[in-house]
Amino acid sequence: MKYDYDLFVIGAGSGGVRAARIASQAGARVAIAEEYRIGGTCVIRGCVPKKLLVYGAEFSQAFADAPGYGWTVQSASFSWATLRDNVQKEVTRLSGLYNTNLLKAGVTAYEERAELVDAHTVKLKKSGSELTAERILIATGGAPSLPADLPGIEHGITSNEAFLLEKFPERILIVGGGFVALEFANIFHGLGSQTRIVHRGDRMLRGFDDDLRAHLHIESERLGIGLAMKTTVTRIEKTGGALRVTLSGGETAEADQVLFAVGRHPNTQGLGLDRAGVKLDSAGAVIVDEYSQSCVESIYAIGDVTNRTNLTPVAIRDGHAFADSVYNNRPTPVDHRSVPSAVFGRPPIGTVGLCEADARHSHGEVDIYRTNFRPMRNMLSGNQERTLMKLVVERSTGKLLGVHVAGEDAPEMIQLAAVAVKAGLTKKQWDSTFALHPTAAEELVLMREKVADPK
Ligand SMILES: Cc1cc2nc3c(=O)[nH]c(=O)nc-3n(C[C@H](O)[C@H](O)[C@H](O)COP(=O)(O)OP(=O)(O)OC[C@H]3O[C@@H](n4cnc5c(N)ncnc54)[C@H](O)[C@@H]3O)c2cc1C
């Protein structure tokens, strides 16, 4: 045979594993290489361990809410070591399942780093062996970025290390304004850390609807999470057992950990893509077409390394579509529009479709429906957390362009709202749905009054 494999996949994360399995089941001879742990970011140090920590952090609010419902919770205490180790056990179990599924599908797994030698050859770094393949799939994901020139940056951590901390930080400073920053702020705050977010922008969660962003600022401050906007870190020093952080205004703050969540970059450095002639964009992402094919015929790329929509379900869909297109004779372009997303903060956010500003920009006249209320579940407890819901509707057609919720269970609601947005339903069709009472979600189909147009 001309090549050792039909397909060589670099990176056993969400996208790579799916592509490898589907291609192998279609009859291709497939190998996959993984330099860290099989399962990738989502399973090992992203969505899964993060969500488990979110569940852990939610208990403090449940304990605070309990007396209003007649419960007395005495001397509740928290053990970071127990939560951390239980989360890691689950991560290891899932990684094992991914491994088993690859084996069952007939994929050969190499647990080491792979780099490209040319358009059909990869080199395994540990063993030094070179393997050839008719096609190579780059599924190497992304990695947290760090401001390398910041004095004292060696004392900072990223989300990668946050899951494995030896000691629970009593005080944590989180640098960044995206969903990872906000989620970790809520995790550590919920578990008992004194938490502060430092962000160079004037508001968190760029790219989300402005009303949601404002709501999350109000709720975070009400919870007691410190928000220092338009602020950067200029120096970190170790002082005894703690860290002294100097901020751009000259203020210094003490913390036990400084977590940087300032963005991620595609994992393409040192991969040898230049040797194969693969073109990257200015952010270092592999440029691909709608079938995930790069400018080199034999090389494809999927998931975060292409920096399209950096979410697990997208990487999985990219990987599946690639395998269907190439090995199942079913050309499948991926439509990256209307991908629902969540921020597992307090309150959690679920969102799908266009935010108001983008909708006004791309669709002209839009109607806005909005409600802001304290949900029934918070009445007896005295919990002041409020829920915000918002619909963005195209005025000329009545089509739902966006659904945005910040409130308990918002991500669960939005998974279903995404069906309506993806299907292009109108607000009239949405409203013809019966409410389900008593829920918070029923408010979504009961918003009758438009918000007056901004003057
Ligand atoms: C803290 C955090 C929370 C997140 N939460 C969510 C969430 O709630 N929901 C959601 O949808 N998404 C979430 N994401 C994003 C999600 O994890 C990614 O979008 C998804 O994992 C991308 O899948 P992928 O297959 O492209 O890459 P990855 O899952 O990153 O897999 C790439 C793999 O390639 C390996 N690799 C890299 N280079 C090489 C090489 N040269 N040789 C061999 N192996 C290599 C890496 O070790 C890695 O295992 C989160 C991310 C982070 C960081």
The ligand as an SDF file (V2000), in Angstrom:
LIG
                    3D

 53 58  0  0  0  0  0  0  0  0999 V2000
  -11.9650   26.2190   30.7280 C   0  0  0  0  0  0  0  0  0  0  0  0
  -12.7240   25.8870   29.4710 C   0  0  0  0  0  0  0  0  0  0  0  0
  -14.0760   25.6590   29.5400 C   0  0  0  0  0  0  0  0  0  0  0  0
  -14.7980   25.3390   28.4010 C   0  0  0  0  0  0  0  0  0  0  0  0
  -16.1400   25.1440   28.5110 N   0  0  0  0  0  0  0  0  0  0  0  0
  -16.8630   24.8260   27.4180 C   0  0  0  0  0  0  0  0  0  0  0  0
  -18.2640   24.5740   27.5200 C   0  0  0  0  0  0  0  0  0  0  0  0
  -18.8460   24.6800   28.5970 O   0  0  0  0  0  0  0  0  0  0  0  0
  -18.9170   24.2100   26.3990 N   0  0  0  0  0  0  0  0  0  0  0  0
  -18.3000   24.0810   25.1890 C   0  0  0  0  0  0  0  0  0  0  0  0
  -18.9450   23.7310   24.1960 O   0  0  0  0  0  0  0  0  0  0  0  0
  -16.9780   24.3380   25.0540 N   0  0  0  0  0  0  0  0  0  0  0  0
  -16.2460   24.6950   26.1420 C   0  0  0  0  0  0  0  0  0  0  0  0
  -14.8990   24.9250   26.0180 N   0  0  0  0  0  0  0  0  0  0  0  0
  -14.2820   24.8430   24.6700 C   0  0  0  0  0  0  0  0  0  0  0  0
  -14.0220   23.3960   24.2670 C   0  0  0  0  0  0  0  0  0  0  0  0
  -13.2620   22.7530   25.2620 O   0  0  0  0  0  0  0  0  0  0  0  0
  -13.3100   23.3510   22.9310 C   0  0  0  0  0  0  0  0  0  0  0  0
  -14.0380   24.1060   21.9900 O   0  0  0  0  0  0  0  0  0  0  0  0
  -13.1570   21.9280   22.4060 C   0  0  0  0  0  0  0  0  0  0  0  0
  -12.4550   21.1260   23.3110 O   0  0  0  0  0  0  0  0  0  0  0  0
  -12.4190   21.9440   21.0560 C   0  0  0  0  0  0  0  0  0  0  0  0
  -12.2110   20.6480   20.5950 O   0  0  0  0  0  0  0  0  0  0  0  0
  -11.0000   20.3400   19.5950 P   0  0  0  0  0  0  0  0  0  0  0  0
  -11.1740   18.9180   19.1990 O   0  0  0  0  0  0  0  0  0  0  0  0
  -10.9440   21.3710   18.5510 O   0  0  0  0  0  0  0  0  0  0  0  0
   -9.6840   20.5310   20.4540 O   0  0  0  0  0  0  0  0  0  0  0  0
   -9.2370   19.9770   21.8820 P   0  0  0  0  0  0  0  0  0  0  0  0
  -10.3790   19.3930   22.6300 O   0  0  0  0  0  0  0  0  0  0  0  0
   -8.4890   21.0890   22.5090 O   0  0  0  0  0  0  0  0  0  0  0  0
   -8.2650   18.7850   21.5200 O   0  0  0  0  0  0  0  0  0  0  0  0
   -7.0220   18.9950   20.9230 C   0  0  0  0  0  0  0  0  0  0  0  0
   -6.0770   17.9200   21.4050 C   0  0  0  0  0  0  0  0  0  0  0  0
   -4.9090   17.9260   20.5990 O   0  0  0  0  0  0  0  0  0  0  0  0
   -3.7860   17.6570   21.4140 C   0  0  0  0  0  0  0  0  0  0  0  0
   -2.6040   18.1220   20.6830 N   0  0  0  0  0  0  0  0  0  0  0  0
   -2.2370   19.3890   20.3970 C   0  0  0  0  0  0  0  0  0  0  0  0
   -1.1390   19.4140   19.6400 N   0  0  0  0  0  0  0  0  0  0  0  0
   -0.7750   18.1190   19.4430 C   0  0  0  0  0  0  0  0  0  0  0  0
    0.2900   17.4840   18.7380 C   0  0  0  0  0  0  0  0  0  0  0  0
    1.1870   18.1900   18.0380 N   0  0  0  0  0  0  0  0  0  0  0  0
    0.3680   16.1330   18.7580 N   0  0  0  0  0  0  0  0  0  0  0  0
   -0.5460   15.3920   19.4440 C   0  0  0  0  0  0  0  0  0  0  0  0
   -1.5760   15.9420   20.1260 N   0  0  0  0  0  0  0  0  0  0  0  0
   -1.6960   17.2960   20.1180 C   0  0  0  0  0  0  0  0  0  0  0  0
   -4.0840   18.3940   22.6960 C   0  0  0  0  0  0  0  0  0  0  0  0
   -3.3420   17.8780   23.7740 O   0  0  0  0  0  0  0  0  0  0  0  0
   -5.5890   18.1370   22.8330 C   0  0  0  0  0  0  0  0  0  0  0  0
   -5.8470   16.9820   23.5950 O   0  0  0  0  0  0  0  0  0  0  0  0
  -14.1400   25.2360   27.1460 C   0  0  0  0  0  0  0  0  0  0  0  0
  -12.7700   25.4580   27.0620 C   0  0  0  0  0  0  0  0  0  0  0  0
  -12.0570   25.7730   28.2120 C   0  0  0  0  0  0  0  0  0  0  0  0
  -10.5840   26.0200   28.1140 C   0  0  0  0  0  0  0  0  0  0  0  0
  1  2  1  0
  2  3  1  0
  2 52  2  0
  3  4  2  0
  4  5  1  0
  4 50  1  0
  5  6  2  0
  6  7  1  0
  6 13  1  0
  7  8  2  0
  7  9  1  0
  9 10  1  0
 10 11  2  0
 10 12  1  0
 12 13  2  0
 13 14  1  0
 14 15  1  0
 14 50  1  0
 15 16  1  0
 16 17  1  0
 16 18  1  0
 18 19  1  0
 18 20  1  0
 20 21  1  0
 20 22  1  0
 22 23  1  0
 23 24  1  0
 24 25  2  0
 24 26  1  0
 24 27  1  0
 27 28  1  0
 28 29  2  0
 28 30  1  0
 28 31  1  0
 31 32  1  0
 32 33  1  0
 33 34  1  0
 33 48  1  0
 34 35  1  0
 35 36  1  0
 35 46  1  0
 36 37  1  0
 36 45  1  0
 37 38  2  0
 38 39  1  0
 39 40  1  0
 39 45  2  0
 40 41  1  0
 40 42  2  0
 42 43  1  0
 43 44  2  0
 44 45  1  0
 46 47  1  0
 46 48  1  0
 48 49  1  0
 50 51  2  0
 51 52  1  0
 52 53  1  0
M  END
$$$$
